Amino acid sequence: MHREHHCRIADIVSDSIQRPVKVHTFGISGLTSKEIYGAMTDQGDFRDFMMRGYDYCFISAGINDTYQKKSSRYFKGGMEGILTLLLANNIHPIILEIPDYDIYKAYERQTRTRKVLRHLSMFVNNCKLDCRQTHRDTLRSLLTKKGFRNRVTLIGYKDWNNDFAYDQRTYFLSDGVHLNDSGYARLDSVIARCVLQLQTPVLHNNGFRLE
């Protein structure tokens, strides 16, 4: 997520705790939740991350699930795999709830062929055009299950993205989906605050380790 932006999280946390913080970033854009899980099990960067003793993993997943009109069951399966993998490696997951991106603009900007595919997916998966809240509810329900309860931290979208009109103007690019520099700075500050509240390091498709 931060590959084209300066990640500010380490600086914020380090300044607060007066200790160096190591950050590792390997965000992959365009993937659904299950594709992220597949990358985590297959790609060397993720395996290397697992071996380095990081304490937390910050994951942003679900935007592409809602964009592609994947079912809530599909999203649940992907997130369950991600969480299970991280917890099995003694890494505490921090999950970003699906933000309030402009899902209608995202649909309108697609080609006619892709719109047909989206409608087919909506029919097959019993998925509305705006399925953001359905998927958010699915994730929150998953986090109440034994094995995940009290072991996963969720950053709610309203913690940083609670005024749609203002946020679209201020924090998003003109496509209504991707964050601009101000948006990344705001999200970084929220992640850093979460880290400090937990009093341990974190990652967003990033890794953090106190040294």
WOZI-V206533 format. One record per backbone hydrogen bond with DSSP energy under -0.5 kcal/mol. CO is the residue of the C=O (numbers start at 1). NH is the residue of the N-H. E is the energy in kcal/mol with one decimal. If there is no record, write none. Layout:
co->{CO/CO}
nh->{NH/NH}
e->{E/E}
This chain:
co->{2/5/6/8/9/10/11/12/13/14/14/20/22/24/27/28/32/33/34/35/36/37/38/39/43/44/45/46/47/48/49/49/50/55/56/57/57/58/58/59/59/62/63/64/65/66/71/72/73/74/75/76/77/78/79/80/81/82/83/84/85/86/86/87/91/92/93/94/95/95/96/99/101/102/103/104/105/107/111/112/113/114/115/116/117/118/119/120/121/122/122/123/129/131/132/133/134/135/136/137/138/139/141/142/145/145/148/148/151/153/154/155/156/157/157/163/164/165/166/167/167/168/171/173/176/178/180/181/182/183/184/185/186/187/188/189/190/191/192/193/194/195/195/203/205/206/207/208/208/209}
nh->{5/7/8/12/13/14/15/16/17/18/19/211/209/207/29/31/36/37/38/39/40/41/42/43/47/48/49/50/51/52/52/54/53/92/208/59/94/205/206/61/96/66/67/68/70/69/75/76/77/78/79/80/81/82/83/84/85/86/87/88/89/89/91/90/93/57/153/59/97/155/61/101/103/106/107/108/109/110/115/116/117/118/119/120/121/122/123/124/125/126/127/126/131/135/136/137/138/139/140/141/142/143/144/145/148/149/151/152/93/95/156/97/159/160/161/167/168/169/170/171/172/172/180/176/102/173/184/185/186/187/188/189/190/191/192/193/194/195/196/197/198/199/200/205/26/58/24/55/56/22}
e->{-1.9/-0.7/-0.5/-2.1/-2.6/-2.9/-2.4/-1.4/-2.6/-1.9/-0.8/-1.4/-1.4/-2.5/-0.5/-0.6/-2.4/-2.2/-2.3/-2.3/-2.3/-1.4/-1.5/-2.7/-1.9/-2.9/-2.0/-2.3/-1.2/-0.6/-1.2/-0.7/-0.6/-3.2/-0.5/-0.6/-3.4/-5.8/-0.5/-0.6/-2.6/-2.3/-2.5/-2.2/-3.2/-0.5/-2.2/-2.6/-2.3/-2.2/-2.5/-2.7/-1.9/-2.1/-2.8/-2.4/-2.3/-2.3/-2.6/-2.2/-0.9/-0.8/-2.5/-1.8/-0.5/-2.2/-2.5/-2.5/-0.6/-3.0/-0.6/-1.6/-1.6/-2.1/-1.4/-2.4/-1.9/-1.5/-2.2/-2.0/-2.0/-2.6/-2.4/-2.1/-2.4/-2.6/-2.0/-2.8/-2.9/-0.6/-2.1/-0.5/-1.0/-2.1/-2.2/-2.8/-1.8/-2.2/-2.5/-2.3/-2.1/-2.1/-1.1/-1.5/-2.1/-2.3/-2.4/-0.7/-0.5/-2.9/-0.8/-2.7/-1.7/-1.4/-2.4/-3.5/-2.7/-1.5/-2.4/-3.2/-0.9/-0.5/-2.3/-2.1/-2.9/-3.4/-2.4/-2.3/-2.3/-2.6/-3.0/-1.9/-1.7/-2.5/-2.8/-2.1/-2.0/-2.4/-2.5/-2.2/-2.0/-1.2/-1.4/-0.5/-3.8/-0.8/-1.9/-0.9/-0.5/-2.5}
